[in-house]
Amino acid sequence: MSEGAVKKEEKPRKFQAIRGTRDLLPPETALWNRVEQTAHEVFATFGFGEIRVPIFESTDLFARSIGAETDVVSKEMYTFGGFAEFSAKVGEGRMEGMLSEMSPEEMISLRPEATASVCRAYIEHNMQQLPQPVKLYYMGPMFRRERPQKGRYRQFYQIGAEVLGGSDAPAIDAEVIEMVMTFFDRLGLQGVQLDINSIGDRNCRPQYVELLRAALLKVKDKLGPDSQRRIETNPLRVLDSKLESEQAIIATLPRIADHLCEDCATHYAAVKHQLEIRGVIYRENWRLVRGLDYYMRTTFEITAKGLGSQNAVCGGGRYDGLVELLGGPPTKGIGFAIGEDRLILSLQESGKGAISADRDVYIAWMGERAHATAIRAAKDLRKAGFSVELPPVEQKFGKALGQADKLGAKYALILGDNEVSEGLWTLKTLADGSQVKYTEPDLLEYLRKQRAL
Ligand code: HAM
């Protein structure tokens, strides 16, 4: 027997979605659509326009913006060689060692977030020439190689927004936050908690970081290995620690609010005032530092009910200077990204994720003539916006009604020879079993009225 034949007899491999990725299926996808539709609507009322940026970009763009030392860039990006380079080298039979030979500019990565891309696009399309500020939002998949768990995936979805322009007016910070809160409110998200902080700027943060480092060195022995390492690499991240044993120590550390320069302190006070005018309820959290390097001044995070340890449903902050760092004009920026997977989870866990993906009408038809009428009826009902299930082959009425029930249809439209020759169609309301005969126009009229109730 040839090798090929042996292979044929083997059981075919059963493929599964890659770890950390998943399929989103109906009826849940209807909830995703509702959430996304609500974002389009709410964000438009705040004057935001949608931007769609590529799924992959130069690795260097992310390294420069998010920071080469951050977890996201140093550990979690899906990175590979640029395509032109790749095919050229494959052609030469030099696949091996290819990645290590490439310079950072030649590498590309799946986007772990989209702020960097939006800033790149702002520069590339000279958006500083548009009326300022430019207000953009986006939604779509992001990729981070994290350890998967509930609410944490390797392909996850964000809905985000960015405001870019010449002004860093505190009212901009407050309005961006107000917009997310309005969105969450519209969706009925439960247990929403907004935390805010200011992490200072280039003038005051370095001094605070040194102060923090010095304080941390004094208690180094009492800290876990991660925090010990961070004393050197990024002392601010120690404040993020969730380790039970470190909490009491962290509570004694110097707080950035006491070390902000005058400009940052004034800005922070004004942001809080602006939130109050808008009726946005917040909690100050001096330990909120965020894990990406581009932030300065305002940072914020929103948590919601039912999410366990991965309870941050939105994170954001100000990033003045990022556009400049990427070679663009001096520009102020602030934005946020919502974890859509977590948002959906929270809505579902608190019973706010109910969606009716049920059919309006199931057409139970029998006989060739009735089939032709059923096809026309389906066309007219669909045109009027009703969701219609039209079985492709004839079924006994009993079976058809059973199917209609299983699909959660509200009505069964019964079309047999009698109905077709009389021109009177039977509509059965499945909830109570009642049956009424209608002419075709009356039936449409009745269904329209019922829908409007
Ligand atoms: P981030 O905090 O890294 O910020 O992510 C924002 C949100 O995305 C998180 O709060 C979380 O809900 C969700 N998220 C992050 N990683 C995962 C994951 N592995 N699985 C599921 N959900 C996840 C940013 O990405 C910034 N670009 C936000 C921003 C925009 N700042 C200014 N403008």
Boltz pocket constraint, residues with backbone or C-beta under 6 A from the ligand:
constraints:
  - pocket:
      binder: B
      contacts: [[A, 112], [A, 113], [A, 114], [A, 115], [A, 144], [A, 146], [A, 151], [A, 152], [A, 153], [A, 154], [A, 156], [A, 157], [A, 158], [A, 160], [A, 161], [A, 162], [A, 302], [A, 312], [A, 313], [A, 314], [A, 315], [A, 316], [A, 317], [A, 318], [A, 319], [A, 334], [A, 335], [A, 336], [A, 337], [A, 338], [A, 339], [A, 340], [A, 341], [A, 342]]
      max_distance: 6.0
